[in-house]
Amino acid sequence: MCRKPSRNEMKLEAVERMKILNLMPSVINDFNKKDIVFYSEFYGILYWLSNKPEWAEIVKNFETKHNVLVYHIELSHLEFGDCLSLFYVNGHKDGWAWEKKNMRAGYCYCYVKNLDDDFCSKFGSIGFKPLNGGVKRVA
């Protein structure tokens, strides 16, 4: 049985993934040093999650419930609602290498929170591309 990683191990893994996402270096540094999470919207434009306290609460509850660490969020305005794609590190180290391999190919397993219809919220893979220091969901 695999030992559950510590929060510090998850944070180090998150920093590696943020580099794969090609996030702006200051975003990575703020997460690593100050636990500041950003979200991307539209064309990779970055915003502080702290500007959206209701979303920060969603992230906190998600992390607690699923024993994960959210390190970035992407907001998409889709035909079925506004969706937050939560990029996170899970508490099972055995899948980390596989997940990073997929990220290098432009896919990431995320939790997508539909802000308009919670019934449509789910776990799944999304396609993304790095853009302007953030990320943009493409599939």
GUPAMAR-115234 format. One record per residue: residue number from 1; residue in three letters; x, y, z of N, C-alpha, C, O in turn. Coordinates in steps of 0.05 Angstrom, whole numbers, plus 5000, padded with zeros to 4 digits. Atoms other than C-alpha are relative to their C-alpha. Layout:
N
+-----+--------+-------+--------+------+--------+---------+------+-------+--------+------+-------+--------+------+
| num | residu | neast | nnorth |  nup | caeast | canorth | caup | ceast | cnorth |  cup | oeast | onorth |  oup |
+-----+--------+-------+--------+------+--------+---------+------+-------+--------+------+-------+--------+------+
| NUM |    Ala |     X |      Y |    Z |      X |       Y |    Z |     X |      Y |    Z |     X |      Y |    Z |
...
+-----+--------+-------+--------+------+--------+---------+------+-------+--------+------+-------+--------+------+
REM end
This chain:
139
+-----+--------+-------+--------+------+--------+---------+------+-------+--------+------+-------+--------+------+
| num | residu | neast | nnorth |  nup | caeast | canorth | caup | ceast | cnorth |  cup | oeast | onorth |  oup |
+-----+--------+-------+--------+------+--------+---------+------+-------+--------+------+-------+--------+------+
|   1 |    Met |  5017 |   4976 | 5000 |   5000 |    5000 | 5000 |  5018 |   5025 | 5000 |  5038 |   5026 | 5014 |
|   2 |    Cys |  4984 |   4975 | 5003 |   5026 |    5069 | 4981 |  4995 |   5019 | 5023 |  4972 |   5023 | 5031 |
|   3 |    Arg |  5002 |   4980 | 4979 |   5040 |    5119 | 5036 |  4988 |   5025 | 4990 |  4995 |   5035 | 4968 |
|   4 |    Lys |  5012 |   4974 | 5009 |   4998 |    5182 | 5032 |  5021 |   5022 | 5002 |  5036 |   5023 | 5022 |
|   5 |    Pro |  4980 |   4978 | 4999 |   5040 |    5242 | 5015 |  4993 |   5021 | 5020 |  4969 |   5026 | 5026 |
|   6 |    Ser |  5004 |   4977 | 4982 |   5049 |    5300 | 5063 |  4991 |   5024 | 4983 |  4993 |   5024 | 4958 |
|   7 |    Arg |  5008 |   4975 | 5014 |   5022 |    5369 | 5045 |  5024 |   5012 | 4986 |  5022 |   5022 | 4964 |
|   8 |    Asn |  4976 |   4989 | 5012 |   5094 |    5391 | 5032 |  5007 |   4984 | 4974 |  5015 |   4996 | 4954 |
|   9 |    Glu |  4995 |   5016 | 5024 |   5104 |    5333 | 4983 |  4980 |   5007 | 4977 |  4988 |   5009 | 4954 |
|  10 |    Met |  5020 |   4992 | 5020 |   5039 |    5351 | 4948 |  5006 |   5027 | 4989 |  5002 |   5032 | 4965 |
|  11 |    Lys |  4993 |   4973 | 5009 |   5061 |    5423 | 4944 |  5023 |   5000 | 4980 |  5022 |   5014 | 4960 |
|  12 |    Leu |  4978 |   5003 | 5018 |   5127 |    5404 | 4912 |  4991 |   4989 | 4973 |  5000 |   4997 | 4952 |
|  13 |    Glu |  5011 |   5011 | 5024 |   5089 |    5362 | 4862 |  4984 |   5021 | 4985 |  4985 |   5022 | 4960 |
|  14 |    Ala |  5015 |   4979 | 5013 |   5042 |    5420 | 4848 |  5018 |   5020 | 4985 |  5011 |   5028 | 4963 |
|  15 |    Val |  4981 |   4982 | 5013 |   5101 |    5465 | 4833 |  5011 |   4988 | 4974 |  5013 |   5002 | 4954 |
|  16 |    Glu |  4992 |   5014 | 5025 |   5126 |    5414 | 4782 |  4979 |   5002 | 4979 |  4985 |   5008 | 4956 |
|  17 |    Arg |  5022 |   4999 | 5019 |   5058 |    5412 | 4750 |  4995 |   5028 | 4989 |  4988 |   5032 | 4966 |
|  18 |    Met |  5004 |   4972 | 5009 |   5053 |    5488 | 4748 |  5021 |   5007 | 4979 |  5015 |   5022 | 4960 |
|  19 |    Lys |  4979 |   4996 | 5020 |   5119 |    5488 | 4709 |  4992 |   4987 | 4974 |  4996 |   4998 | 4952 |
|  20 |    Ile |  5010 |   5013 | 5024 |   5089 |    5438 | 4660 |  4978 |   5017 | 4987 |  4977 |   5018 | 4962 |
|  21 |    Leu |  5021 |   4983 | 5011 |   5029 |    5484 | 4652 |  5012 |   5026 | 4988 |  4998 |   5041 | 4975 |
|  22 |    Asn |  4986 |   4975 | 5010 |   5080 |    5539 | 4636 |  4987 |   5025 | 5012 |  4984 |   5045 | 4999 |
|  23 |    Leu |  5011 |   4977 | 4987 |   5048 |    5585 | 4687 |  5021 |   5021 | 5005 |  5045 |   5014 | 5006 |
|  24 |    Met |  4981 |   4978 | 4995 |   5080 |    5653 | 4698 |  5017 |   4994 | 5025 |  5005 |   4986 | 5045 |
|  25 |    Pro |  4983 |   5006 | 4977 |   5140 |    5645 | 4745 |  4991 |   5014 | 5026 |  4993 |   5001 | 5047 |
|  26 |    Ser |  5009 |   4987 | 4976 |   5111 |    5696 | 4794 |  4976 |   4986 | 5012 |  4972 |   4986 | 5037 |
|  27 |    Val |  5023 |   5015 | 4991 |   5047 |    5654 | 4799 |  5010 |   4975 | 5015 |  4999 |   4968 | 5036 |
|  28 |    Ile |  4989 |   5024 | 4988 |   5088 |    5592 | 4815 |  5013 |   5008 | 5027 |  5010 |   4994 | 5047 |
|  29 |    Asn |  4986 |   4991 | 4976 |   5130 |    5631 | 4866 |  4980 |   5007 | 5022 |  4983 |   5000 | 5045 |
|  30 |    Asp |  5020 |   4993 | 4980 |   5068 |    5660 | 4900 |  4986 |   4976 | 5012 |  4981 |   4975 | 5036 |
|  31 |    Phe |  5011 |   5024 | 4989 |   5038 |    5591 | 4907 |  5020 |   4986 | 5018 |  5012 |   4978 | 5040 |
|  32 |    Asn |  4979 |   5015 | 4985 |   5103 |    5560 | 4931 |  5006 |   5014 | 5027 |  5009 |   5000 | 5047 |
|  33 |    Lys |  4991 |   4986 | 4976 |   5121 |    5614 | 4982 |  4977 |   5010 | 5017 |  4980 |   5012 | 5042 |
|  34 |    Lys |  5021 |   4987 | 4985 |   5053 |    5643 | 5002 |  4973 |   4986 | 4999 |  4953 |   4996 | 5009 |
|  35 |    Asp |  5025 |   5015 | 5004 |   5000 |    5591 | 4984 |  4978 |   5016 | 4985 |  4954 |   5012 | 4990 |
|  36 |    Ile |  5019 |   4984 | 5015 |   4968 |    5640 | 4936 |  4992 |   4985 | 4974 |  5010 |   4977 | 4959 |
|  37 |    Val |  5010 |   5014 | 5023 |   4924 |    5607 | 4883 |  4988 |   5020 | 4980 |  4974 |   5039 | 4989 |
|  38 |    Phe |  5010 |   4983 | 5021 |   4908 |    5641 | 4817 |  4980 |   4984 | 4983 |  4980 |   4959 | 4983 |
|  39 |    Tyr |  5016 |   5013 | 5020 |   4855 |    5627 | 4765 |  5004 |   5014 | 4973 |  5010 |   5038 | 4972 |
|  40 |    Ser |  4998 |   4990 | 5027 |   4858 |    5636 | 4690 |  4973 |   5003 | 4988 |  4955 |   4986 | 4993 |
|  41 |    Glu |  5026 |   4996 | 5013 |   4801 |    5663 | 4648 |  5006 |   5011 | 4972 |  5027 |   5023 | 4966 |
|  42 |    Phe |  4999 |   4991 | 5028 |   4789 |    5678 | 4574 |  5026 |   4990 | 4987 |  5028 |   4966 | 4981 |
|  43 |    Tyr |  4976 |   5008 | 5015 |   4858 |    5677 | 4540 |  5024 |   4997 | 5019 |  5046 |   5007 | 5013 |
|  44 |    Gly |  4979 |   5005 | 4981 |   4899 |    5655 | 4600 |  5006 |   5023 | 5019 |  5026 |   5023 | 5033 |
|  45 |    Ile |  4996 |   4977 | 4983 |   4891 |    5721 | 4637 |  4997 |   4991 | 5029 |  4979 |   4976 | 5036 |
|  46 |    Leu |  4998 |   5010 | 4972 |   4908 |    5711 | 4711 |  4987 |   5019 | 5020 |  4989 |   5044 | 5017 |
|  47 |    Tyr |  5013 |   4984 | 4979 |   4869 |    5734 | 4772 |  5005 |   4985 | 5027 |  5009 |   4961 | 5027 |
|  48 |    Trp |  4998 |   5012 | 4974 |   4876 |    5722 | 4847 |  4974 |   4986 | 5008 |  4953 |   4997 | 5005 |
|  49 |    Leu |  5024 |   5014 | 4990 |   4828 |    5669 | 4874 |  4989 |   5016 | 5024 |  4964 |   5014 | 5029 |
|  50 |    Ser |  5010 |   4985 | 4977 |   4823 |    5713 | 4936 |  4980 |   5022 | 4993 |  4966 |   5032 | 5010 |
|  51 |    Asn |  5020 |   4981 | 5009 |   4782 |    5762 | 4894 |  4972 |   4988 | 4999 |  4953 |   5002 | 4996 |
|  52 |    Lys |  5025 |   5014 | 5001 |   4728 |    5709 | 4893 |  4997 |   4982 | 5024 |  5002 |   4958 | 5023 |
|  53 |    Pro |  5001 |   5016 | 4975 |   4716 |    5687 | 4965 |  4981 |   4976 | 4998 |  4987 |   4955 | 5011 |
|  54 |    Glu |  5018 |   5023 | 5003 |   4658 |    5641 | 4945 |  5013 |   4977 | 4986 |  5008 |   4954 | 4991 |
|  55 |    Trp |  4985 |   5020 | 5014 |   4704 |    5604 | 4898 |  5022 |   4988 | 5018 |  5027 |   4964 | 5018 |
|  56 |    Ala |  4979 |   5010 | 4981 |   4759 |    5600 | 4951 |  4987 |   4980 | 5020 |  5000 |   4961 | 5027 |
|  57 |    Glu |  5014 |   5019 | 4982 |   4707 |    5566 | 4996 |  4995 |   4974 | 4986 |  4997 |   4953 | 4998 |
|  58 |    Ile |  5004 |   5024 | 5016 |   4691 |    5516 | 4940 |  5026 |   4984 | 5000 |  5026 |   4960 | 5004 |
|  59 |    Val |  4973 |   5014 | 5001 |   4766 |    5500 | 4935 |  5006 |   4988 | 5027 |  5015 |   4965 | 5028 |
|  60 |    Lys |  4994 |   5010 | 4973 |   4774 |    5493 | 5010 |  4984 |   4975 | 5006 |  4995 |   4955 | 5017 |
|  61 |    Asn |  5017 |   5024 | 4994 |   4715 |    5445 | 5016 |  5008 |   4976 | 4983 |  5008 |   4954 | 4992 |
|  62 |    Phe |  4991 |   5021 | 5018 |   4739 |    5405 | 4955 |  5026 |   4987 | 5010 |  5028 |   4963 | 5011 |
|  63 |    Glu |  4975 |   5011 | 4990 |   4809 |    5398 | 4984 |  4996 |   4983 | 5025 |  5008 |   4961 | 5027 |
|  64 |    Thr |  5005 |   5015 | 4976 |   4783 |    5375 | 5051 |  4986 |   4974 | 4995 |  4993 |   4953 | 5005 |
|  65 |    Lys |  5016 |   5024 | 5006 |   4732 |    5326 | 5023 |  5016 |   4979 | 4986 |  5012 |   4955 | 4991 |
|  66 |    His |  4986 |   5020 | 5017 |   4780 |    5293 | 4974 |  5030 |   4996 | 5006 |  5043 |   4982 | 4991 |
|  67 |    Asn |  4972 |   5002 | 4993 |   4848 |    5300 | 5008 |  5018 |   5007 | 4976 |  5035 |   4991 | 4968 |
|  68 |    Val |  4985 |   4991 | 5023 |   4877 |    5340 | 4949 |  5011 |   5028 | 5006 |  5004 |   5040 | 5025 |
|  69 |    Leu |  4989 |   4973 | 4999 |   4916 |    5404 | 4938 |  4995 |   5014 | 4973 |  5007 |   5006 | 4953 |
|  70 |    Val |  5006 |   4985 | 5025 |   4888 |    5453 | 4886 |  5022 |   5021 | 4997 |  5029 |   5035 | 5015 |
|  71 |    Tyr |  4979 |   4981 | 5005 |   4943 |    5494 | 4853 |  4994 |   5020 | 4978 |  5008 |   5040 | 4975 |
|  72 |    His |  5008 |   4981 | 5021 |   4908 |    5528 | 4795 |  4971 |   4994 | 4992 |  4961 |   4972 | 4995 |
|  73 |    Ile |  5028 |   5002 | 5008 |   4838 |    5540 | 4768 |  4998 |   5013 | 4973 |  5011 |   5034 | 4967 |
|  74 |    Glu |  5006 |   4987 | 5026 |   4813 |    5555 | 4698 |  4970 |   5004 | 4999 |  4954 |   4985 | 5004 |
|  75 |    Leu |  5028 |   4994 | 5002 |   4746 |    5589 | 4688 |  4992 |   5001 | 4970 |  5004 |   5016 | 4954 |
|  76 |    Ser |  5010 |   5001 | 5028 |   4708 |    5573 | 4623 |  4970 |   5008 | 5001 |  4955 |   4999 | 5019 |
|  77 |    His |  5028 |   4993 | 5003 |   4642 |    5603 | 4601 |  4990 |   4983 | 4977 |  4994 |   4988 | 4953 |
|  78 |    Leu |  5009 |   5020 | 5019 |   4609 |    5544 | 4566 |  4969 |   5002 | 4996 |  4955 |   5015 | 5012 |
|  79 |    Glu |  5029 |   4999 | 5006 |   4540 |    5534 | 4536 |  4983 |   4988 | 5022 |  4959 |   4995 | 5024 |
|  80 |    Phe |  5015 |   5013 | 4978 |   4519 |    5492 | 4596 |  5006 |   5012 | 5027 |  4998 |   5002 | 5048 |
|  81 |    Gly |  4994 |   4986 | 4975 |   4546 |    5541 | 4649 |  5028 |   5009 | 5002 |  5046 |   5001 | 4987 |
|  82 |    Asp |  4973 |   4992 | 4993 |   4606 |    5575 | 4678 |  5013 |   4978 | 5016 |  5002 |   4969 | 5036 |
|  83 |    Cys |  4987 |   5023 | 4988 |   4656 |    5521 | 4698 |  5028 |   5007 | 5010 |  5043 |   5019 | 4996 |
|  84 |    Leu |  4973 |   4998 | 4989 |   4716 |    5521 | 4744 |  5013 |   4973 | 4997 |  5004 |   4953 | 5009 |
|  85 |    Ser |  4984 |   5025 | 5002 |   4767 |    5468 | 4725 |  5022 |   5002 | 5021 |  5039 |   5019 | 5020 |
|  86 |    Leu |  4981 |   5000 | 4978 |   4806 |    5453 | 4789 |  5023 |   4982 | 4994 |  5020 |   4957 | 4993 |
|  87 |    Phe |  4976 |   5016 | 5004 |   4877 |    5430 | 4775 |  5010 |   4994 | 5028 |  5014 |   5011 | 5045 |
|  88 |    Tyr |  4993 |   5008 | 4972 |   4899 |    5390 | 4836 |  5019 |   4977 | 5000 |  5022 |   4962 | 4980 |
|  89 |    Val |  4983 |   5023 | 4994 |   4949 |    5340 | 4864 |  4984 |   4982 | 5019 |  4974 |   4992 | 5040 |
|  90 |    Asn |  5015 |   5018 | 4983 |   4915 |    5279 | 4893 |  5018 |   4987 | 5021 |  5043 |   4990 | 5020 |
|  91 |    Gly |  4985 |   5012 | 4978 |   4936 |    5240 | 4954 |  5010 |   4972 | 4994 |  5015 |   4956 | 5013 |
|  92 |    His |  4989 |   5026 | 5008 |   4961 |    5179 | 4915 |  5023 |   5003 | 4982 |  5020 |   5008 | 4958 |
|  93 |    Lys |  4975 |   4995 | 5015 |   5033 |    5185 | 4893 |  5004 |   4981 | 4976 |  5017 |   4989 | 4957 |
|  94 |    Asp |  4994 |   5020 | 5021 |   5031 |    5123 | 4849 |  4990 |   5009 | 4973 |  4999 |   4998 | 4953 |
|  95 |    Gly |  5009 |   4990 | 5026 |   4994 |    5161 | 4794 |  5012 |   5026 | 4990 |  5006 |   5035 | 4969 |
|  96 |    Trp |  4989 |   4973 | 5006 |   5034 |    5225 | 4794 |  5015 |   5000 | 4974 |  5012 |   5019 | 4958 |
|  97 |    Ala |  4983 |   5000 | 5025 |   5083 |    5206 | 4738 |  4982 |   4998 | 4975 |  4986 |   5013 | 4956 |
|  98 |    Trp |  5019 |   5003 | 5023 |   5026 |    5184 | 4692 |  4985 |   5026 | 4995 |  4981 |   5035 | 4973 |
|  99 |    Glu |  5015 |   4975 | 5003 |   4987 |    5248 | 4706 |  5018 |   5022 | 4988 |  5008 |   5037 | 4971 |
| 100 |    Lys |  4982 |   4980 | 5012 |   5048 |    5292 | 4689 |  5005 |   4994 | 4971 |  5008 |   5012 | 4955 |
| 101 |    Lys |  4997 |   5007 | 5028 |   5058 |    5253 | 4625 |  4977 |   5010 | 4983 |  4981 |   5021 | 4962 |
| 102 |    Asn |  5024 |   4990 | 5014 |   4987 |    5269 | 4604 |  5000 |   5030 | 4998 |  4992 |   5042 | 4978 |
| 103 |    Met |  5000 |   4971 | 5000 |   4996 |    5342 | 4623 |  5019 |   5010 | 4978 |  5013 |   5030 | 4965 |
| 104 |    Arg |  4982 |   4992 | 5021 |   5056 |    5346 | 4577 |  4988 |   4998 | 4972 |  4996 |   5011 | 4953 |
| 105 |    Ala |  5015 |   5003 | 5026 |   5009 |    5323 | 4521 |  4976 |   5018 | 4998 |  4962 |   5018 | 4978 |
| 106 |    Gly |  5022 |   4981 | 5002 |   4958 |    5377 | 4538 |  4974 |   4991 | 5013 |  4953 |   5003 | 5007 |
| 107 |    Tyr |  5024 |   5010 | 4986 |   4909 |    5337 | 4581 |  5005 |   4998 | 5030 |  5027 |   4992 | 5038 |
| 108 |    Cys |  4997 |   5002 | 4971 |   4896 |    5339 | 4655 |  4974 |   4991 | 5012 |  4952 |   4999 | 5004 |
| 109 |    Tyr |  5023 |   5010 | 4985 |   4849 |    5302 | 4701 |  4994 |   5022 | 5021 |  5011 |   5028 | 5038 |
| 110 |    Cys |  5008 |   4978 | 4982 |   4811 |    5357 | 4739 |  4972 |   4994 | 5011 |  4958 |   4975 | 5003 |
| 111 |    Tyr |  5028 |   4999 | 4992 |   4748 |    5368 | 4778 |  4988 |   5025 | 4988 |  4999 |   5047 | 4991 |
| 112 |    Val |  5013 |   4977 | 5012 |   4701 |    5413 | 4739 |  4975 |   5006 | 5015 |  4956 |   4990 | 5016 |
| 113 |    Lys |  5023 |   4990 | 4984 |   4653 |    5452 | 4783 |  4983 |   5018 | 4982 |  4992 |   5040 | 4974 |
| 114 |    Asn |  5019 |   4984 | 5015 |   4593 |    5478 | 4744 |  4987 |   5019 | 5019 |  4971 |   5011 | 5037 |
| 115 |    Leu |  5011 |   4980 | 4981 |   4574 |    5543 | 4779 |  4971 |   5005 | 4996 |  4957 |   5015 | 5014 |
| 116 |    Asp |  5028 |   4995 | 5006 |   4506 |    5546 | 4745 |  4982 |   4975 | 5005 |  4958 |   4978 | 5010 |
| 117 |    Asp |  5016 |   5025 | 4997 |   4484 |    5473 | 4753 |  5018 |   4979 | 5013 |  5032 |   4964 | 4999 |
| 118 |    Asp |  4982 |   5017 | 4986 |   4520 |    5433 | 4807 |  4997 |   4970 | 4992 |  5016 |   4955 | 4994 |
| 119 |    Phe |  5005 |   5028 | 5009 |   4489 |    5368 | 4781 |  5019 |   4993 | 4977 |  5026 |   4969 | 4974 |
| 120 |    Cys |  4982 |   5004 | 5023 |   4535 |    5376 | 4720 |  5029 |   5001 | 5008 |  5046 |   4998 | 4991 |
| 121 |    Ser |  4972 |   5000 | 4990 |   4598 |    5381 | 4763 |  5011 |   4971 | 5000 |  4996 |   4953 | 5007 |
| 122 |    Lys |  4989 |   5028 | 5001 |   4645 |    5321 | 4754 |  5030 |   5000 | 4997 |  5043 |   5020 | 4990 |
| 123 |    Phe |  4972 |   5005 | 5005 |   4715 |    5293 | 4751 |  5003 |   4991 | 4971 |  4986 |   4977 | 4960 |
| 124 |    Gly |  4995 |   5009 | 5027 |   4746 |    5282 | 4683 |  5024 |   5014 | 4988 |  5034 |   5033 | 5000 |
| 125 |    Ser |  4977 |   4988 | 5014 |   4801 |    5299 | 4634 |  4991 |   5024 | 4983 |  4970 |   5023 | 4971 |
| 126 |    Ile |  5005 |   4977 | 5017 |   4803 |    5367 | 4601 |  5025 |   5004 | 4982 |  5047 |   4997 | 4990 |
| 127 |    Gly |  4978 |   4992 | 5016 |   4846 |    5392 | 4544 |  5006 |   5029 | 5007 |  4987 |   5045 | 5012 |
| 128 |    Phe |  4992 |   4973 | 4993 |   4885 |    5456 | 4558 |  5024 |   5008 | 4983 |  5038 |   4991 | 4972 |
| 129 |    Lys |  4975 |   4990 | 5011 |   4939 |    5500 | 4529 |  5010 |   5023 | 5016 |  4994 |   5040 | 5025 |
| 130 |    Pro |  4988 |   4977 | 4986 |   4987 |    5548 | 4563 |  4995 |   5025 | 4983 |  4998 |   5024 | 4958 |
| 131 |    Leu |  5006 |   4975 | 5014 |   4970 |    5620 | 4544 |  5004 |   5024 | 5018 |  4991 |   5025 | 5039 |
| 132 |    Asn |  4996 |   4975 | 4986 |   4994 |    5688 | 4568 |  5006 |   4997 | 5030 |  4998 |   5014 | 5046 |
| 133 |    Gly |  4993 |   5004 | 4972 |   5022 |    5661 | 4634 |  4980 |   4983 | 5015 |  4986 |   4975 | 5038 |
| 134 |    Gly |  5021 |   5017 | 4988 |   4958 |    5622 | 4650 |  4994 |   4977 | 4982 |  5012 |   4968 | 4967 |
| 135 |    Val |  5008 |   5022 | 5017 |   4920 |    5566 | 4616 |  4972 |   5006 | 4989 |  4957 |   5022 | 5000 |
| 136 |    Lys |  5027 |   4998 | 5012 |   4859 |    5562 | 4570 |  4991 |   4972 | 4995 |  5005 |   4955 | 4984 |
| 137 |    Arg |  5012 |   5026 | 5006 |   4813 |    5502 | 4567 |  4993 |   4999 | 4971 |  4981 |   5017 | 4960 |
| 138 |    Val |  5005 |   5003 | 5029 |   4808 |    5476 | 4496 |  4982 |   4976 | 4994 |  4973 |   4973 | 4971 |
| 139 |    Ala |  5018 |   5023 | 5004 |   4768 |    5411 | 4505 |  4991 |   4990 | 5027 |  4976 |   4971 | 5028 |
+-----+--------+-------+--------+------+--------+---------+------+-------+--------+------+-------+--------+------+
REM end
